[in-house]
Amino acid sequence: MSDSPRSPSAHSNGSHPKGASAKATQPGGREPGRLPASLRRNAPLVPVDSAGGRALAAVIAILTFLAALCAGGAELVATSSSQWRSDVAREVTIQVRPQTGRSIDADVDRAASLARQTPGIESAQAFTKAESERLLEPWLGTGLDFGDLPVPRLIVVKLQPDVKPDFGALRQALSAGVPGATLDDHALWASRLSTMANTIIGIGVVLVVLVLVAAGLAVTFATRGAMAGNREVVDVLHFVGANDDYIAREFQRRFFRLGLRGSAMGAGAALALTILLGALAGSWRASPAGDQIEALFGSFGIGWRGYGIVVFIALIVALITALVSRLTVRRFLNETG
Amino acid sequence: MKAFYDSDFDEGPAPTVHFENVGVRYGMGPEVLRDLTFSIEPHSFQFLTGPSGAGKTTLLRLILLSVRPTRGLVSLFGQDVSKISKAELTDLRRRMGVVFQDFRLLDHLTTYENVALPLRVQGKEEASYRAEVVELLRWVGLGDRMHVLPPVLSGGEKQRAAIARALIVRPELLLADEPTGNVDPSLARRLLRLFIELNRLGTSVVIATHDFSLMDQLNVRRLVLGDGQLHIDE
């Protein structure tokens, strides 16, 4: 390669230098006029994909992983509690206590009959004496004679879906027709369950928000660092006619890619962990511990909605990264003039 | 004496650059430039000279608006720059080409990408300027170095890439800070001819240099800086 430029007069036809003929012979003797399809490598104007950029991607991956786990956990609790509440809300219980001078079997039959006559009731299943006594075994032990104890009897009443029976009328009918019968509509239990589930979901949402805020702050610091580290690049861009918005867009594009890469890694890891835990829970299902877990969390699967939430969080993190970097660059440029 | 390359536009457009009683100080220090009053006319050619540290680069930065005067009036292309918006500043800079003493090529971009940068930041499609950039690169002798990153270019090649980057937008005003400072005398003469041709095609050219052998090759106006003040040698 010759180190000297071609003399303008050697091939200029008197026009602007750029008007010089493309047919002019190159110093290397190569056939001119033929251009590669694309000379640009689409290289970013701001080189943020450095060690700092990779560290930011790792931080975003970790934060997304944590946010996705929080959101997945909240979704798991929401789904399970919804099932619990649905099950609890579809059942009420009638308790019949033994009354002196009355046949408890007749009272139970009468109460079950009154329940079945109430609109919105699907079925009323009375526990037998033996079944009722078996309910006491966990507390009183086995092998006892319950014959002398006034063991109350239970009637499990199932409700029709999407119908709320008139429990007030049923209570009145029970108190009039069956002394010692009480109706428990599980409202208190359902309310406590609902409060507990909502608290857990709320904590999950707060954690997700905190993690997103942390991601935003990490991006802010990283962007300011990148701006300071690329001060000369920014100056050159200004001198060649780039405006602040163009420079901010360049940073935003780079950070969006970094954010997308990091959040995809984090969300992917969270999804993989969820699937792994689901598989492990499935393999434990036959064991007592597995039964407990399944009773608490259902099948330990977050379902398609859960997967959608994790992907959504990954996208939100990437968008936050892009938006925060853009705002930070604009602010930095305004501060530094 | 009348500058050989000055055009004879006595009436017409406003001066490309006009300074009036301009002074610059950094912080609370003394004024590094004071009472600068001069104009750069359209289509004119001038050297800006003076000893090292006289303030040549600062004066160029004043014209580039990367340094603001602490007093006085600066107007570019007939526009008072004291209250211009950022958008107007960008528009003014797009009418100027600048060759920095240290080139300021972006090391992560190829020679081609560096030269195309002013067009790229204007949002132009690559297809619309590709041929033009390649042609200019060939014209300055970098036709087969266009895919190379600046760190592997020689000093002279960097110089020419920086010059090509300044020329690609067909600037109305070219500012070149020691553009021949890193090249041998033969190449310096060739680069000078390039600037002359550019000026002949309508661009106002300001070359900051302390290379008297270079200046002696042209009978043009000299803006001489010394002790913070400007003396014009017509």
Interface residues (C-beta under 8 A of the other chain):
Chain A: M1 S2 D3 S4 P5 R6 S7 P8 S9 H11 S12 S15 H16 P17 K18 A20 A22 A24 Q26 P27 G28 R30 P32 L35 S38 L39 R40 R41 A43 P44 L45 P47 E232 V233 D235 V236 L237 H238 F239 V240 G241 A242 N243 D244 Y246
Chain B: L64 S66 K86 A87 T90 R93 R94 V98 R104 L106 H108 L109 T110 Y112 E113 A116 L117 P118 R120 V121 Q122 G123 E126 R130 A131 E132 V133 V134 E135 L136 R138 W139 V140 G141 L142 G143 D144 R145 M146 H147 S154 G156 E157 R160 R165 L167 I168 V169 R170 S186 L187 R190 L191 R193 L194 E197 L198 L201
